Amino acid sequence: MNFPFKRILCPVGFDDQEGAVIDAAKQLAGSIATIYLLHVVPALPAIGEPDIAKTVKDEKPSEAQALKTLKELAAQRLSGLKFETLTETAFLSDTAKAVLTVAQDIKPDLIVMSTHGGSSLKRLFMGSVTDGVIRESPCPVLTIRPSAS
């Protein structure tokens, strides 16, 4: 099978949707594409923000801690595939902009991300990151709907 994607950007929020998003990117990557696993670290804690501190056992998430978590996630889910792990720090309201900045830098053929993330309260105040990425993306965006469970 000839896979049209060579570079796939996969932003994840360390929530229960990351597995489905990474699995979709993995299927589309085949054996030739590189998956760029990205986490945008919040510059300041916000209401409803996923707490990676629970994952890395520290009170304040940092890019180094997020990178460690991404590498563990990639080792579990992307074994045998080409991947890179990336982090960016941004205010919650600039998360979509951070994803788009990374997209400009790495020039992916596709962005794969969840349609939902965080709490509805977070979306009420900050808007949807996915919507912002879709509106401004330099490439196609595949959105993965959260599971019903």
N, C-alpha and C positions, 0 to 999 in steps of 0.2 A: 504494500500500500504506500502511496506517495503522500506524505504529510506536508501540507502547505505551510506549517508553522515552524519557524526556526528559533524564535524567541518568544516565550510566553511569560508575561508578568502576572503574578498571582499574589495580590494583597490579601493578608489574613489578619484577623483581629483577635486571635487567641480566644475564640469562643467555640460554641458547639457546631458552628457551620464550617469550620476550617477543613474538616475531613472531606466533606462533599466537594468543596472548592478545589482542594489539592488533587483529589481523585479525578475530577473532570480535566484539570490541567494535565495530569499524568496520562490520561487516555489520549488527549490531543497531541501530546508531545511525541508519542511513539518512541523511537530509539535515537532520534536525531536532534530534537529541539532541546534547548536549554530552558529550564524553568527558573525564573527569578522570583523567589519567595520573599515578599516584602511585608514588614510590619511598621506602621507609623506609630511611634511612641508619643503619647500626649505630653506636651510641654508642661501642662499643669493638670492635676487630677480634676475630673469633672463628674458630675452626677451621671450614673449609669455607665461609666467607662469601664471596660473589661479590666480586671485587676491582674496583670501579669505577675504581680508580687506574690500571689498565691502559688504561681507556677515555680518561681525562682526563689521563694522564701526570703524576700527582702521587702522592706516597706515602700521604697521608692523605685519604680521601674526606671531603667535607663536603657540607652541604646545597647550597651554591652550585655545587659541581662536579656534584652529582647533578642539580640543576635544569638546568644547561647540557646535560648528557647527555640528559635527558628532552626538552628543547626540540629537540635535534638528531633524536632518535628520532621525535618527533611530526612534525617537518617532513618526514621521510622517509616515514612511514607514514600520517599523517593529513591529508595535503595536501587542502585544500578542505573539510574538516570543522571543526566547532566543537570546540575542545578547550582545556583548561587543564592546566598542569603544576604538580604539588604535591610537596613533600617534607616528611617528618617525620623526626625523629631519635628513636631508641628503642634500648634494650638489645635484643639479639637475642631474648631470651625475651619481650619485650613487643611484638614486631612485629605480631602479630594485633591486640593492643589499640590500637596506633597506627593500623592500617587502620580499625578500628571507630570510633575517635575522629574520623577524617576523615569516615567515613560518617555519623556523627551530625551533623557540621557541614554537609556538603553535601546530605544527604538524597537519595542516589541512588535510582533506581527499580530498579537492578540493579548487582551487583558481578560483574565478569568477571576470573577469575584462574586461574593454573595449579594443577594438583593436586599438583605436585612443585616443589621449589626447593631449591637447595643440595645438599650431599652427604648421604648416608644417615647419616653420623656426626653432622652438624648436627641432623638430625631425631631421632636417638637421644637427644641431650642436651636439645634444646629443644622437641621436639614439632612438630607440623605447623601452620604458620601458617594454611594453608587450612582445616584442621579447626577451629581456633579461630575463624576468621571465620565459617564456616558455622554453628557452634553459637550465636553471639551476634549475627549480622547482623540489622539492622532491615529488610532487604529480601532478595529472592531472590539467590542466588549461583550463577552459571554457572561450572562448573569445566571447564578445558580440559586434557585429558590430554596429557602430553608425547608427541612423535612417537617412533616406534620407531627412527628412524635414529640 
